Amino acid sequence: MRFRVQRGQSIDFNDLVKGQQHFVGDDIGDFIIRSADGTPAL
């Protein structure tokens, strides 16, 4: 399962520990959160 990150868009969210967070989609890139066999990706 791939988490798709839109390029050229900002990602803003409130982290309960670190507070307000802001990232640019170009800096993160897509990442995998679960392998094909169902195990979590590390």
mmCIF entry with sequence, helices, sheets and N, C-alpha, C, O atoms, coordinates in Angstrom:
data_MODEL
# 
_entry.id   MODEL 
# 
_entity.id                         1 
_entity.type                       polymer 
_entity.pdbx_number_of_molecules   1 
# 
_entity_poly.entity_id                      1 
_entity_poly.type                           'polypeptide(L)' 
_entity_poly.nstd_linkage                   no 
_entity_poly.nstd_monomer                   no 
_entity_poly.pdbx_seq_one_letter_code       MRFRVQRGQSIDFNDLVKGQQHFVGDDIGDFIIRSADGTPAL 
_entity_poly.pdbx_seq_one_letter_code_can   MRFRVQRGQSIDFNDLVKGQQHFVGDDIGDFIIRSADGTPAL 
_entity_poly.pdbx_strand_id                 A 
# 
loop_
_entity_poly_seq.entity_id 
_entity_poly_seq.num 
_entity_poly_seq.mon_id 
_entity_poly_seq.hetero 
1 1  MET n 
1 2  ARG n 
1 3  PHE n 
1 4  ARG n 
1 5  VAL n 
1 6  GLN n 
1 7  ARG n 
1 8  GLY n 
1 9  GLN n 
1 10 SER n 
1 11 ILE n 
1 12 ASP n 
1 13 PHE n 
1 14 ASN n 
1 15 ASP n 
1 16 LEU n 
1 17 VAL n 
1 18 LYS n 
1 19 GLY n 
1 20 GLN n 
1 21 GLN n 
1 22 HIS n 
1 23 PHE n 
1 24 VAL n 
1 25 GLY n 
1 26 ASP n 
1 27 ASP n 
1 28 ILE n 
1 29 GLY n 
1 30 ASP n 
1 31 PHE n 
1 32 ILE n 
1 33 ILE n 
1 34 ARG n 
1 35 SER n 
1 36 ALA n 
1 37 ASP n 
1 38 GLY n 
1 39 THR n 
1 40 PRO n 
1 41 ALA n 
1 42 LEU n 
# 
_struct_asym.id          A 
_struct_asym.entity_id   1 
# 
_struct_conf.conf_type_id            HELX_P 
_struct_conf.id                      HELX_P1 
_struct_conf.pdbx_PDB_helix_id       AA1 
_struct_conf.beg_label_comp_id       GLY 
_struct_conf.beg_label_asym_id       A 
_struct_conf.beg_label_seq_id        25 
_struct_conf.pdbx_beg_PDB_ins_code   ? 
_struct_conf.end_label_comp_id       ILE 
_struct_conf.end_label_asym_id       A 
_struct_conf.end_label_seq_id        28 
_struct_conf.pdbx_end_PDB_ins_code   ? 
_struct_conf.beg_auth_comp_id        GLY 
_struct_conf.beg_auth_asym_id        A 
_struct_conf.beg_auth_seq_id         25 
_struct_conf.end_auth_comp_id        ILE 
_struct_conf.end_auth_asym_id        A 
_struct_conf.end_auth_seq_id         28 
_struct_conf.pdbx_PDB_helix_class    1 
_struct_conf.details                 ? 
_struct_conf.pdbx_PDB_helix_length   4 
# 
_struct_conf_type.id          HELX_P 
_struct_conf_type.criteria    ? 
_struct_conf_type.reference   ? 
# 
loop_
_struct_sheet.id 
_struct_sheet.type 
_struct_sheet.number_strands 
_struct_sheet.details 
AA1 ? 2 ? 
AA2 ? 2 ? 
# 
loop_
_struct_sheet_order.sheet_id 
_struct_sheet_order.range_id_1 
_struct_sheet_order.range_id_2 
_struct_sheet_order.offset 
_struct_sheet_order.sense 
AA1 1 2 ? anti-parallel 
AA2 1 2 ? anti-parallel 
# 
loop_
_struct_sheet_range.sheet_id 
_struct_sheet_range.id 
_struct_sheet_range.beg_label_comp_id 
_struct_sheet_range.beg_label_asym_id 
_struct_sheet_range.beg_label_seq_id 
_struct_sheet_range.pdbx_beg_PDB_ins_code 
_struct_sheet_range.end_label_comp_id 
_struct_sheet_range.end_label_asym_id 
_struct_sheet_range.end_label_seq_id 
_struct_sheet_range.pdbx_end_PDB_ins_code 
_struct_sheet_range.beg_auth_comp_id 
_struct_sheet_range.beg_auth_asym_id 
_struct_sheet_range.beg_auth_seq_id 
_struct_sheet_range.end_auth_comp_id 
_struct_sheet_range.end_auth_asym_id 
_struct_sheet_range.end_auth_seq_id 
AA1 1 ARG A 2  ? PHE A 3  ? ARG A 2  PHE A 3  
AA1 2 PHE A 31 ? ILE A 32 ? PHE A 31 ILE A 32 
AA2 1 SER A 10 ? ASP A 15 ? SER A 10 ASP A 15 
AA2 2 GLY A 19 ? VAL A 24 ? GLY A 19 VAL A 24 
# 
loop_
_atom_site.group_PDB 
_atom_site.id 
_atom_site.type_symbol 
_atom_site.label_atom_id 
_atom_site.label_alt_id 
_atom_site.label_comp_id 
_atom_site.label_asym_id 
_atom_site.label_entity_id 
_atom_site.label_seq_id 
_atom_site.pdbx_PDB_ins_code 
_atom_site.Cartn_x 
_atom_site.Cartn_y 
_atom_site.Cartn_z 
_atom_site.occupancy 
_atom_site.B_iso_or_equiv 
_atom_site.pdbx_formal_charge 
_atom_site.auth_seq_id 
_atom_site.auth_comp_id 
_atom_site.auth_asym_id 
_atom_site.auth_atom_id 
_atom_site.pdbx_PDB_model_num 
ATOM 1   N N  . MET A 1 1  ? 0.853  -1.161  0.000  1.00 0.00 ? 1  MET A N  1 
ATOM 2   C CA . MET A 1 1  ? 0.000  0.000   0.000  1.00 0.00 ? 1  MET A CA 1 
ATOM 3   C C  . MET A 1 1  ? 0.901  1.226   0.000  1.00 0.00 ? 1  MET A C  1 
ATOM 4   O O  . MET A 1 1  ? 1.763  1.386   0.864  1.00 0.00 ? 1  MET A O  1 
ATOM 5   N N  . ARG A 1 2  ? 0.689  2.062   -0.961 1.00 0.00 ? 2  ARG A N  1 
ATOM 6   C CA . ARG A 1 2  ? 1.514  3.258   -1.108 1.00 0.00 ? 2  ARG A CA 1 
ATOM 7   C C  . ARG A 1 2  ? 0.724  4.485   -0.674 1.00 0.00 ? 2  ARG A C  1 
ATOM 8   O O  . ARG A 1 2  ? -0.448 4.642   -1.017 1.00 0.00 ? 2  ARG A O  1 
ATOM 9   N N  . PHE A 1 3  ? 1.375  5.335   0.074  1.00 0.00 ? 3  PHE A N  1 
ATOM 10  C CA . PHE A 1 3  ? 0.784  6.595   0.490  1.00 0.00 ? 3  PHE A CA 1 
ATOM 11  C C  . PHE A 1 3  ? 1.210  7.637   -0.535 1.00 0.00 ? 3  PHE A C  1 
ATOM 12  O O  . PHE A 1 3  ? 2.376  8.032   -0.569 1.00 0.00 ? 3  PHE A O  1 
ATOM 13  N N  . ARG A 1 4  ? 0.284  8.083   -1.366 1.00 0.00 ? 4  ARG A N  1 
ATOM 14  C CA . ARG A 1 4  ? 0.612  9.031   -2.426 1.00 0.00 ? 4  ARG A CA 1 
ATOM 15  C C  . ARG A 1 4  ? 0.619  10.454  -1.878 1.00 0.00 ? 4  ARG A C  1 
ATOM 16  O O  . ARG A 1 4  ? -0.325 10.880  -1.212 1.00 0.00 ? 4  ARG A O  1 
ATOM 17  N N  . VAL A 1 5  ? 1.689  11.177  -2.165 1.00 0.00 ? 5  VAL A N  1 
ATOM 18  C CA . VAL A 1 5  ? 1.835  12.567  -1.754 1.00 0.00 ? 5  VAL A CA 1 
ATOM 19  C C  . VAL A 1 5  ? 1.780  13.430  -3.005 1.00 0.00 ? 5  VAL A C  1 
ATOM 20  O O  . VAL A 1 5  ? 2.553  13.229  -3.942 1.00 0.00 ? 5  VAL A O  1 
ATOM 21  N N  . GLN A 1 6  ? 0.875  14.379  -3.017 1.00 0.00 ? 6  GLN A N  1 
ATOM 22  C CA . GLN A 1 6  ? 0.724  15.261  -4.166 1.00 0.00 ? 6  GLN A CA 1 
ATOM 23  C C  . GLN A 1 6  ? 1.912  16.214  -4.263 1.00 0.00 ? 6  GLN A C  1 
ATOM 24  O O  . GLN A 1 6  ? 2.267  16.875  -3.287 1.00 0.00 ? 6  GLN A O  1 
ATOM 25  N N  . ARG A 1 7  ? 2.509  16.278  -5.417 1.00 0.00 ? 7  ARG A N  1 
ATOM 26  C CA . ARG A 1 7  ? 3.639  17.192  -5.639 1.00 0.00 ? 7  ARG A CA 1 
ATOM 27  C C  . ARG A 1 7  ? 3.136  18.625  -5.781 1.00 0.00 ? 7  ARG A C  1 
ATOM 28  O O  . ARG A 1 7  ? 2.068  18.869  -6.342 1.00 0.00 ? 7  ARG A O  1 
ATOM 29  N N  . GLY A 1 8  ? 3.913  19.557  -5.272 1.00 0.00 ? 8  GLY A N  1 
ATOM 30  C CA . GLY A 1 8  ? 3.581  20.969  -5.397 1.00 0.00 ? 8  GLY A CA 1 
ATOM 31  C C  . GLY A 1 8  ? 2.523  21.464  -4.430 1.00 0.00 ? 8  GLY A C  1 
ATOM 32  O O  . GLY A 1 8  ? 2.112  22.621  -4.513 1.00 0.00 ? 8  GLY A O  1 
ATOM 33  N N  . GLN A 1 9  ? 2.072  20.619  -3.518 1.00 0.00 ? 9  GLN A N  1 
ATOM 34  C CA . GLN A 1 9  ? 1.068  21.046  -2.544 1.00 0.00 ? 9  GLN A CA 1 
ATOM 35  C C  . GLN A 1 9  ? 1.655  21.000  -1.139 1.00 0.00 ? 9  GLN A C  1 
ATOM 36  O O  . GLN A 1 9  ? 2.551  20.207  -0.849 1.00 0.00 ? 9  GLN A O  1 
ATOM 37  N N  . SER A 1 10 ? 1.140  21.854  -0.283 1.00 0.00 ? 10 SER A N  1 
ATOM 38  C CA . SER A 1 10 ? 1.607  21.832  1.099  1.00 0.00 ? 10 SER A CA 1 
ATOM 39  C C  . SER A 1 10 ? 0.739  20.878  1.915  1.00 0.00 ? 10 SER A C  1 
ATOM 40  O O  . SER A 1 10 ? -0.451 20.710  1.652  1.00 0.00 ? 10 SER A O  1 
ATOM 41  N N  . ILE A 1 11 ? 1.361  20.269  2.897  1.00 0.00 ? 11 ILE A N  1 
ATOM 42  C CA . ILE A 1 11 ? 0.683  19.335  3.794  1.00 0.00 ? 11 ILE A CA 1 
ATOM 43  C C  . ILE A 1 11 ? 0.768  19.935  5.186  1.00 0.00 ? 11 ILE A C  1 
ATOM 44  O O  . ILE A 1 11 ? 1.856  20.110  5.734  1.00 0.00 ? 11 ILE A O  1 
ATOM 45  N N  . ASP A 1 12 ? -0.385 20.246  5.750  1.00 0.00 ? 12 ASP A N  1 
ATOM 46  C CA . ASP A 1 12 ? -0.456 20.862  7.069  1.00 0.00 ? 12 ASP A CA 1 
ATOM 47  C C  . ASP A 1 12 ? -1.331 20.009  7.971  1.00 0.00 ? 12 ASP A C  1 
ATOM 48  O O  . ASP A 1 12 ? -2.408 19.566  7.571  1.00 0.00 ? 12 ASP A O  1 
ATOM 49  N N  . PHE A 1 13 ? -0.861 19.781  9.189  1.00 0.00 ? 13 PHE A N  1 
ATOM 50  C CA . PHE A 1 13 ? -1.663 19.038  10.153 1.00 0.00 ? 13 PHE A CA 1 
ATOM 51  C C  . PHE A 1 13 ? -1.206 19.380  11.559 1.00 0.00 ? 13 PHE A C  1 
ATOM 52  O O  . PHE A 1 13 ? -0.104 19.888  11.764 1.00 0.00 ? 13 PHE A O  1 
ATOM 53  N N  . ASN A 1 14 ? -2.059 19.098  12.512 1.00 0.00 ? 14 ASN A N  1 
ATOM 54  C CA . ASN A 1 14 ? -1.744 19.355  13.909 1.00 0.00 ? 14 ASN A CA 1 
ATOM 55  C C  . ASN A 1 14 ? -1.327 18.047  14.575 1.00 0.00 ? 14 ASN A C  1 
ATOM 56  O O  . ASN A 1 14 ? -2.154 17.153  14.755 1.00 0.00 ? 14 ASN A O  1 
ATOM 57  N N  . ASP A 1 15 ? -0.069 17.931  14.936 1.00 0.00 ? 15 ASP A N  1 
ATOM 58  C CA . ASP A 1 15 ? 0.451  16.776  15.649 1.00 0.00 ? 15 ASP A CA 1 
ATOM 59  C C  . ASP A 1 15 ? 0.203  17.004  17.137 1.00 0.00 ? 15 ASP A C  1 
ATOM 60  O O  . ASP A 1 15 ? 0.522  18.071  17.662 1.00 0.00 ? 15 ASP A O  1 
ATOM 61  N N  . LEU A 1 16 ? -0.358 16.016  17.816 1.00 0.00 ? 16 LEU A N  1 
ATOM 62  C CA . LEU A 1 16 ? -0.704 16.197  19.226 1.00 0.00 ? 16 LEU A CA 1 
ATOM 63  C C  . LEU A 1 16 ? 0.513  16.366  20.125 1.00 0.00 ? 16 LEU A C  1 
ATOM 64  O O  . LEU A 1 16 ? 0.389  16.891  21.231 1.00 0.00 ? 16 LEU A O  1 
ATOM 65  N N  . VAL A 1 17 ? 1.686  15.933  19.673 1.00 0.00 ? 17 VAL A N  1 
ATOM 66  C CA . VAL A 1 17 ? 2.903  16.071  20.466 1.00 0.00 ? 17 VAL A CA 1 
ATOM 67  C C  . VAL A 1 17 ? 3.710  17.298  20.040 1.00 0.00 ? 17 VAL A C  1 
ATOM 68  O O  . VAL A 1 17 ? 4.132  18.091  20.882 1.00 0.00 ? 17 VAL A O  1 
ATOM 69  N N  . LYS A 1 18 ? 3.925  17.452  18.729 1.00 0.00 ? 18 LYS A N  1 
ATOM 70  C CA . LYS A 1 18 ? 4.797  18.515  18.219 1.00 0.00 ? 18 LYS A CA 1 
ATOM 71  C C  . LYS A 1 18 ? 4.064  19.778  17.796 1.00 0.00 ? 18 LYS A C  1 
ATOM 72  O O  . LYS A 1 18 ? 4.701  20.784  17.485 1.00 0.00 ? 18 LYS A O  1 
ATOM 73  N N  . GLY A 1 19 ? 2.738  19.743  17.779 1.00 0.00 ? 19 GLY A N  1 
ATOM 74  C CA . GLY A 1 19 ? 1.970  20.923  17.379 1.00 0.00 ? 19 GLY A CA 1 
ATOM 75  C C  . GLY A 1 19 ? 1.790  20.998  15.871 1.00 0.00 ? 19 GLY A C  1 
ATOM 76  O O  . GLY A 1 19 ? 1.886  19.989  15.173 1.00 0.00 ? 19 GLY A O  1 
ATOM 77  N N  . GLN A 1 20 ? 1.530  22.190  15.383 1.00 0.00 ? 20 GLN A N  1 
ATOM 78  C CA . GLN A 1 20 ? 1.248  22.399  13.968 1.00 0.00 ? 20 GLN A CA 1 
ATOM 79  C C  . GLN A 1 20 ? 2.479  22.036  13.123 1.00 0.00 ? 20 GLN A C  1 
ATOM 80  O O  . GLN A 1 20 ? 3.592  22.478  13.409 1.00 0.00 ? 20 GLN A O  1 
ATOM 81  N N  . GLN A 1 21 ? 2.259  21.224  12.079 1.00 0.00 ? 21 GLN A N  1 
ATOM 82  C CA . GLN A 1 21 ? 3.330  20.779  11.192 1.00 0.00 ? 21 GLN A CA 1 
ATOM 83  C C  . GLN A 1 21 ? 3.019  21.215  9.767  1.00 0.00 ? 21 GLN A C  1 
ATOM 84  O O  . GLN A 1 21 ? 1.855  21.279  9.372  1.00 0.00 ? 21 GLN A O  1 
ATOM 85  N N  . HIS A 1 22 ? 4.067  21.516  8.990  1.00 0.00 ? 22 HIS A N  1 
ATOM 86  C CA . HIS A 1 22 ? 3.916  21.952  7.605  1.00 0.00 ? 22 HIS A CA 1 
ATOM 87  C C  . HIS A 1 22 ? 5.032  21.328  6.772  1.00 0.00 ? 22 HIS A C  1 
ATOM 88  O O  . HIS A 1 22 ? 6.208  21.447  7.114  1.00 0.00 ? 22 HIS A O  1 
ATOM 89  N N  . PHE A 1 23 ? 4.662  20.667  5.684  1.00 0.00 ? 23 PHE A N  1 
ATOM 90  C CA . PHE A 1 23 ? 5.622  20.070  4.766  1.00 0.00 ? 23 PHE A CA 1 
ATOM 91  C C  . PHE A 1 23 ? 5.209  20.395  3.346  1.00 0.00 ? 23 PHE A C  1 
ATOM 92  O O  . PHE A 1 23 ? 4.031  20.621  3.073  1.00 0.00 ? 23 PHE A O  1 
ATOM 93  N N  . VAL A 1 24 ? 6.176  20.421  2.439  1.00 0.00 ? 24 VAL A N  1 
ATOM 94  C CA . VAL A 1 24 ? 5.906  20.574  1.013  1.00 0.00 ? 24 VAL A CA 1 
ATOM 95  C C  . VAL A 1 24 ? 5.964  19.184  0.394  1.00 0.00 ? 24 VAL A C  1 
ATOM 96  O O  . VAL A 1 24 ? 6.918  18.445  0.636  1.00 0.00 ? 24 VAL A O  1 
ATOM 97  N N  . GLY A 1 25 ? 4.963  18.817  -0.397 1.00 0.00 ? 25 GLY A N  1 
ATOM 98  C CA . GLY A 1 25 ? 4.874  17.490  -0.994 1.00 0.00 ? 25 GLY A CA 1 
ATOM 99  C C  . GLY A 1 25 ? 6.111  17.087  -1.772 1.00 0.00 ? 25 GLY A C  1 
ATOM 100 O O  . GLY A 1 25 ? 6.455  15.905  -1.798 1.00 0.00 ? 25 GLY A O  1 
ATOM 101 N N  . ASP A 1 26 ? 6.796  18.037  -2.411 1.00 0.00 ? 26 ASP A N  1 
ATOM 102 C CA . ASP A 1 26 ? 8.005  17.738  -3.176 1.00 0.00 ? 26 ASP A CA 1 
ATOM 103 C C  . ASP A 1 26 ? 9.137  17.231  -2.282 1.00 0.00 ? 26 ASP A C  1 
ATOM 104 O O  . ASP A 1 26 ? 10.007 16.493  -2.745 1.00 0.00 ? 26 ASP A O  1 
ATOM 105 N N  . ASP A 1 27 ? 9.132  17.616  -1.019 1.00 0.00 ? 27 ASP A N  1 
ATOM 106 C CA . ASP A 1 27 ? 10.197 17.207  -0.090 1.00 0.00 ? 27 ASP A CA 1 
ATOM 107 C C  . ASP A 1 27 ? 9.986  15.812  0.483  1.00 0.00 ? 27 ASP A C  1 
ATOM 108 O O  . ASP A 1 27 ? 10.942 15.184  0.938  1.00 0.00 ? 27 ASP A O  1 
ATOM 109 N N  . ILE A 1 28 ? 8.750  15.315  0.470  1.00 0.00 ? 28 ILE A N  1 
ATOM 110 C CA . ILE A 1 28 ? 8.444  14.040  1.104  1.00 0.00 ? 28 ILE A CA 1 
ATOM 111 C C  . ILE A 1 28 ? 8.504  12.886  0.112  1.00 0.00 ? 28 ILE A C  1 
ATOM 112 O O  . ILE A 1 28 ? 9.212  11.907  0.350  1.00 0.00 ? 28 ILE A O  1 
ATOM 113 N N  . GLY A 1 29 ? 7.785  12.983  -0.979 1.00 0.00 ? 29 GLY A N  1 
ATOM 114 C CA . GLY A 1 29 ? 7.703  11.892  -1.945 1.00 0.00 ? 29 GLY A CA 1 
ATOM 115 C C  . GLY A 1 29 ? 6.771  10.785  -1.459 1.00 0.00 ? 29 GLY A C  1 
ATOM 116 O O  . GLY A 1 29 ? 6.382  10.756  -0.292 1.00 0.00 ? 29 GLY A O  1 
ATOM 117 N N  . ASP A 1 30 ? 6.421  9.881   -2.360 1.00 0.00 ? 30 ASP A N  1 
ATOM 118 C CA . ASP A 1 30 ? 5.546  8.758   -2.010 1.00 0.00 ? 30 ASP A CA 1 
ATOM 119 C C  . ASP A 1 30 ? 6.298  7.776   -1.107 1.00 0.00 ? 30 ASP A C  1 
ATOM 120 O O  . ASP A 1 30 ? 7.516  7.636   -1.214 1.00 0.00 ? 30 ASP A O  1 
ATOM 121 N N  . PHE A 1 31 ? 5.578  7.109   -0.232 1.00 0.00 ? 31 PHE A N  1 
ATOM 122 C CA . PHE A 1 31 ? 6.216  6.095   0.601  1.00 0.00 ? 31 PHE A CA 1 
ATOM 123 C C  . PHE A 1 31 ? 5.267  4.930   0.816  1.00 0.00 ? 31 PHE A C  1 
ATOM 124 O O  . PHE A 1 31 ? 4.048  5.078   0.736  1.00 0.00 ? 31 PHE A O  1 
ATOM 125 N N  . ILE A 1 32 ? 5.844  3.778   1.090  1.00 0.00 ? 32 ILE A N  1 
ATOM 126 C CA . ILE A 1 32 ? 5.071  2.553   1.259  1.00 0.00 ? 32 ILE A CA 1 
ATOM 127 C C  . ILE A 1 32 ? 4.786  2.351   2.748  1.00 0.00 ? 32 ILE A C  1 
ATOM 128 O O  . ILE A 1 32 ? 5.683  2.475   3.582  1.00 0.00 ? 32 ILE A O  1 
ATOM 129 N N  . ILE A 1 33 ? 3.504  2.032   3.076  1.00 0.00 ? 33 ILE A N  1 
ATOM 130 C CA . ILE A 1 33 ? 3.147  1.839   4.478  1.00 0.00 ? 33 ILE A CA 1 
ATOM 131 C C  . ILE A 1 33 ? 2.830  0.391   4.810  1.00 0.00 ? 33 ILE A C  1 
ATOM 132 O O  . ILE A 1 33 ? 2.779  0.018   5.982  1.00 0.00 ? 33 ILE A O  1 
ATOM 133 N N  . ARG A 1 34 ? 2.611  -0.450  3.758  1.00 0.00 ? 34 ARG A N  1 
ATOM 134 C CA . ARG A 1 34 ? 2.366  -1.868  4.000  1.00 0.00 ? 34 ARG A CA 1 
ATOM 135 C C  . ARG A 1 34 ? 2.916  -2.672  2.827  1.00 0.00 ? 34 ARG A C  1 
ATOM 136 O O  . ARG A 1 34 ? 2.682  -2.320  1.671  1.00 0.00 ? 34 ARG A O  1 
ATOM 137 N N  . SER A 1 35 ? 3.638  -3.739  3.115  1.00 0.00 ? 35 SER A N  1 
ATOM 138 C CA . SER A 1 35 ? 4.217  -4.590  2.084  1.00 0.00 ? 35 SER A CA 1 
ATOM 139 C C  . SER A 1 35 ? 3.134  -5.434  1.422  1.00 0.00 ? 35 SER A C  1 
ATOM 140 O O  . SER A 1 35 ? 2.020  -5.533  1.937  1.00 0.00 ? 35 SER A O  1 
ATOM 141 N N  . ALA A 1 36 ? 3.456  -6.043  0.283  1.00 0.00 ? 36 ALA A N  1 
ATOM 142 C CA . ALA A 1 36 ? 2.499  -6.863  -0.468 1.00 0.00 ? 36 ALA A CA 1 
ATOM 143 C C  . ALA A 1 36 ? 1.966  -8.029  0.348  1.00 0.00 ? 36 ALA A C  1 
ATOM 144 O O  . ALA A 1 36 ? 0.835  -8.466  0.133  1.00 0.00 ? 36 ALA A O  1 
ATOM 145 N N  . ASP A 1 37 ? 2.774  -8.546  1.294  1.00 0.00 ? 37 ASP A N  1 
ATOM 146 C CA . ASP A 1 37 ? 2.310  -9.678  2.102  1.00 0.00 ? 37 ASP A CA 1 
ATOM 147 C C  . ASP A 1 37 ? 1.481  -9.247  3.319  1.00 0.00 ? 37 ASP A C  1 
ATOM 148 O O  . ASP A 1 37 ? 1.099  -10.088 4.133  1.00 0.00 ? 37 ASP A O  1 
ATOM 149 N N  . GLY A 1 38 ? 1.201  -7.948  3.447  1.00 0.00 ? 38 GLY A N  1 
ATOM 150 C CA . GLY A 1 38 ? 0.357  -7.431  4.520  1.00 0.00 ? 38 GLY A CA 1 
ATOM 151 C C  . GLY A 1 38 ? 1.095  -6.967  5.755  1.00 0.00 ? 38 GLY A C  1 
ATOM 152 O O  . GLY A 1 38 ? 0.477  -6.413  6.664  1.00 0.00 ? 38 GLY A O  1 
ATOM 153 N N  . THR A 1 39 ? 2.399  -7.176  5.815  1.00 0.00 ? 39 THR A N  1 
ATOM 154 C CA . THR A 1 39 ? 3.147  -6.737  6.980  1.00 0.00 ? 39 THR A CA 1 
ATOM 155 C C  . THR A 1 39 ? 3.467  -5.243  6.870  1.00 0.00 ? 39 THR A C  1 
ATOM 156 O O  . THR A 1 39 ? 3.642  -4.738  5.761  1.00 0.00 ? 39 THR A O  1 
ATOM 157 N N  . PRO A 1 40 ? 3.547  -4.533  7.987  1.00 0.00 ? 40 PRO A N  1 
ATOM 158 C CA . PRO A 1 40 ? 3.876  -3.111  7.939  1.00 0.00 ? 40 PRO A CA 1 
ATOM 159 C C  . PRO A 1 40 ? 5.291  -2.894  7.401  1.00 0.00 ? 40 PRO A C  1 
ATOM 160 O O  . PRO A 1 40 ? 6.209  -3.644  7.730  1.00 0.00 ? 40 PRO A O  1 
ATOM 161 N N  . ALA A 1 41 ? 5.454  -1.886  6.590  1.00 0.00 ? 41 ALA A N  1 
ATOM 162 C CA . ALA A 1 41 ? 6.788  -1.537  6.089  1.00 0.00 ? 41 ALA A CA 1 
ATOM 163 C C  . ALA A 1 41 ? 7.534  -0.800  7.197  1.00 0.00 ? 41 ALA A C  1 
ATOM 164 O O  . ALA A 1 41 ? 6.940  -0.022  7.943  1.00 0.00 ? 41 ALA A O  1 
ATOM 165 N N  . LEU A 1 42 ? 8.808  -1.045  7.296  1.00 0.00 ? 42 LEU A N  1 
ATOM 166 C CA . LEU A 1 42 ? 9.620  -0.378  8.323  1.00 0.00 ? 42 LEU A CA 1 
ATOM 167 C C  . LEU A 1 42 ? 10.349 0.795   7.772  1.00 0.00 ? 42 LEU A C  1 
ATOM 168 O O  . LEU A 1 42 ? 11.077 1.467   8.503  1.00 0.00 ? 42 LEU A O  1 
# 
